[in-house]
Amino acid sequence: MPAEATPEAPARHPNPQRECVCLSRKLETENEPMLAKPDTTPFIDGAKCPWPRNERIRPGTPGLRWHVVHSHSLSEPAALRMLQIGGFETYYPMFRILKTPPLRKLSRDQRRRVHLFRRAVLRPLFPRYIFVRFDVKEDRWHDIFHMAAIHGLACEGNLPFPLPDHVVPDLKALEEGGAIPLKTPTKQLLIAVGDKCRVNEGPFTGLAGFVDELAESERLWLLLDVFGRKTRVQFDLDQVFKV
C-alpha cells in the first residue's frame, strides 16, 4: 500500500513578533482609505456648527496688526515710553471711576456731604498688558524683548499672536474723554443729604423720607416716619428715587 501523504505544516515566520507587526501594518494599509482623518476644527459644546466659522488668525500674519505686550508690575509707564521711543504704536486702555475717600478720614460733618469729596480716578482696564501695533514680517519687533520694563510678548508657535482687527477700535469707541466710564455712580451726584427720597423696593415701598447720610458702597440712610417715630433705615441707591 502506498504510504499516506503527511500534510505539511504551514510555514511559520521565523519571528512571531515580527509577523504580528507585519500583519498590523498590512491591515492599516488595507483600511487606510476607510479611516477618516481626525477633525481638528475647534468646537464649542452646544454650538450648531464649528467655531470660529471663519479661518482663525494665525501667528505671522503680515501687515500692521495689534499684539499684546506684558510689562513688569508697576512699570507700565516706563514700558509705554520705551515702546514709543522704539517707534511702535501703542494703546493702553483706561477706565474711569468715582473714588470716595475712606470715611474714617472724614469728619462727621464731611460724611454728610461725602458726595462733594468724590473724585474721578483712572485705572488700567488690563493691568500690565499693553497693545502694540507692528508688522511681524519686520525684524524690529524682536527689539521688544530687550526693552526695559517689558516682561514678554504674547506668542504662539514662537511668533507674536495677532488680535482680531476689531478689538482695539471697539475699545476706543467706548472711551469718553480718553477713558472708558465704568460703574460711575452718577446718582450719588444727584442725591445729597437733606433731599427727600421715596422708597420703591422692599418692605418700606411707598414711604418717603429725608437723606440723613450717604454711606459707602452706593448706600444711604433715610429718616422714615414709621409708626409715628423717625426711624433711620439704610437703602441701596437703586431702592430709592429723588422726589
Number of C-alpha atoms within 10 A of each C-alpha: 3 4 5 6 6 6 6 6 6 6 6 8 10 8 8 10 10 11 13 12 10 12 12 12 12 12 10 13 11 11 10 11 9 9 9 7 8 6 7 6 9 12 14 10 9 6 8 8 11 12 14 11 10 7 7 10 12 14 16 18 15 13 12 16 19 24 22 21 23 18 23 16 11 11 14 20 13 16 23 23 14 17 22 13 10 14 10 17 15 19 17 18 21 20 20 22 18 19 15 17 15 10 13 8 9 14 11 12 9 13 21 18 17 24 21 13 13 15 13 13 12 17 14 16 15 12 16 20 23 24 19 23 19 20 18 21 12 11 8 13 17 12 10 20 13 10 16 15 22 24 18 16 21 14 15 12 9 9 14 24 21 25 17 12 12 9 10 15 9 10 14 15 9 13 15 11 8 13 20 21 17 12 10 13 14 9 13 18 12 10 18 21 18 15 14 18 21 19 22 15 14 9 8 14 12 12 15 20 23 19 23 20 22 23 18 13 10 13 17 22 20 27 20 22 14 11 7 7 9 12 14 16 14 17 17 14 18 12 17 22 14 16 9
